Amino acid sequence: MRSGLLIAFFCASAALYLAWGQIAAYQERERIQTADAAERRTRLAELSADGCNGAVGSLSAMEHRLLKAGGIEIPEALASDITLCLEENIMSGRSRLQMERTHLIRLFPRETSVLPNE
C-alpha cells in the first residue's frame, strides 16, 4: 500500500512538472511572437515612410556583384526589409520598376513580375 502511494505521488509530480514545462514553453513562444510582431510593425512604419527607396537603393548599389554567378549574398537585414516591402506591397512604383529593370526582383522568388511580356 505504501509503495502504491509513493508511485502515485511520483507520477503526479512528474505530470505536474511536465505540464509546467509545456506552459513555460508556450508562454515563451507567445512572448517571442509578440516581440517579433512589434518589431515588424516598427520596421514596416520605417520602410513605408520612404516607399522602401532606401532599401532598394542599397540593393542597387550591390547590383553588379549580386547578379554575377557565385556573387555575394544579400545581407540578411536588407533581404528581410525588401521581402517585407514586397509582402506588404508598400514599395513605391519607382523602386519596384528599378528592381524589375535591373532584374534584382528575381532574387526574391515569392514575388512575381508585374511588367508585361515577362
N, C-alpha and C positions, 0 to 999 in steps of 0.2 A: 504494500500500500504506500509506503513511504517513497519507494523508488518511482512509483507511478506519479505521485505529486511532484517529485523532483523533475522528472522528464517533462511533465506538463508545464512546469514553471520555466524550464529552459526553452521549450518550444514557443511558449508565449513571449518570452523575452526575445528570442530570435525573430519572431514575426513582427514584434514592435520595432526592433532595430531595423529590419528590412523596410518596413513601412516608413520609418523616419528617414532612411536613406533615400527612398523614392521621392518623398515630399521635398526633401532638401534639394535633390537634383531638379525637380520640377520648378521650384522657386528660383533656382539659379538660371535655368533656361529662360524663364519669364523675365528675369532681371536683365539678362543679356539681350533678349529680343526688344525690350522696352528701350534700352540704351541704344541699340542699333537703329531703331525706328526714329528716335530723337536725332541721332547723328545724320540719318538720311534726310530728315526734314530740314535740318540746318543746312546741309550741303546743297539740297535742292533749291533752297531760297537763295543761296550764294550764286549758284550756277544760273538760275533763271534771271537774275538781275542783269546779266550781260548777254543773255541768249547763248551761253556756252562759248562765246567768242574766245575767251582766254584759253580754255582747254583745247579748242580746235587750233588756235594759233600755236600753242606749244607742240601739238601733234604735227602740225605742218612744218614746224622748224626741224623736225626729225625725219621728214618725209623721205629724203634721198637715202637715208640709212635704213629706214624701216622696210622699204619696198625691195631692197636687194635680197637675193636668196641668202638665207642664213644671217640676215641683218639683226640689229639689236632688238631686244624685246621692249615693248611699251612699258614704262614704269607703271606699277600696279595702281597707284593713286590716280594717275592720268587716265588709265584704262577704265577704272571704275567711274570716274567723272564723265567720260564720253559715253559709256554704257548707260549711265543714269540719264544723261541728256537724251539719248535715243529712246530709252524706255518710256520716259515721261513726256516725250515729244515737246521739249522746251527749247530745242536748238533753233536758232534763227535760220531763216531760209538761206541767208548768205553763207553761214558756216556750213550748213548741210550741203549746199551746192559746191562749196570748196572741197569738202570731203569726197563728194561724188566725182568731181573733175580730176582730183589727184589720185583717185582710187584708194584712198585711205579707208573708205567706208567698208571695204572688203575685209579689213582686219577685225570687224565687228559683225560676225556672221548672223546674229539674230535679226538684224535689221535688213530689209530688202531695199533695193534701189527704187527710187521714185521717178527717175528720169526715164523718158520714153525710149524705146528701142534698146533696152539693156536687159 
